Amino acid sequence: MVISNIKKIADKKKYRIMKIAMTILTLILSLVTLLMSFVFANRLTFSYNSEGRHFDESSLIVYHKQAVTVYGLLFFSGLVLTLLAFYKTRKLFINERMATKGN
């Protein structure tokens, strides 16, 4: 009896830690994906020359058109990972709510 109560308490703590970790992971992925979306959208608006380069006169930086594809891939993969993490986090919270209703 005592051992089963200790096991239940340990399981609740593990579950709570898992919920916190997944929430933090989802928030971090969301912020990184948001940053990548800004970079991707910004790079899409540049006017590139026939060689696929854009020269920024104020900062003296040359941007390459090929980088737009990479930023797009990073953005969309970050979006997929964020949605998967959000789904898993939501599932953890719903499962806990269902478990507390049952008891």
N, C-alpha and C positions, 0 to 999 in steps of 0.2 A: 504494500500500500504506500509506504513512504517512498520507496524507490520509484514507483509509477508517478507519484506527485512531483518528485524531483525531475524526472524525465519530461513531464509535461511543462514544467517551468523552463527547463533548458530548451525545449522545442519552441516555446513562445519567444524566448530571447533570441534564438537563431532566426526565427521568422521576422522578428522586429528588426534585427540587424540587416537581414536580406532586404526588407522593405526600404530601409534608410539608404542602403548601398545602391539599390536600383533607382531610387528617386534622385540621388546625387548623380549617378551615371546618366540618367535621362536629361537632367538639367545641363550637365557639361556637354553632352552631345548636342543638345539644342543650341547652346551658345556657339559652339564650334561650327555647326551647320549654318547658323545665322550669319556668322562672320564670313564663311565661305560663299554664302549667297550674295553678300555685299560685294566681295571681291569679284565674283563671277559676273554680276550685273555691271559692275564698273568697267571691267575689261571688255565686255561686249559693246560698250558704247564708244570705245576708242575708234578713231578713223586710222586704219592701217594703210600703209603704202603698198605698192605692187610687190615688194619683197616681204610683206607680212610684218612690218615693223612700225611702231609708233614712237616718235621722239617727243618726250615731255620737256619743253624748253625751260620751264621753271625749276624743275628738279634735276635736269640733265640725265634722265633715265630713258633707256630704250626698252620698250615693251614688245614682246613677240606674240604674234597671233596664235602660234601653236600652244601657248600657255593657256589660252581660253578653253581648249579641249580638256586639259588637265584639271583646271579649276571647275569645269562643269562636271567631270567625273567625280571629283572630290565632293562637290556639293550634293550630287544625287546619291552617292554611296552614303554620305553622312545623313542624308534625309531618310534613306531606308533604315539605317542603323538606329536613328532616333525614333522612327515609328515602331520598330521592333522592340526597343527598350521601353517605349511608352506603353505598348501593348502588354508587355510582361509586367511592368509596374502596376498597371491598371488591374491586371488579372490577380496580382498579389493582394491588392486592396479589396477587390470584390470577393475573393476567396475568404479573406479574414472576416468580412462583413457577414458572409453566409455562415461561417463557422460560429460566430457569436450569436447569430439568430437561432441557431440550432440548439445552443446550450441554455 
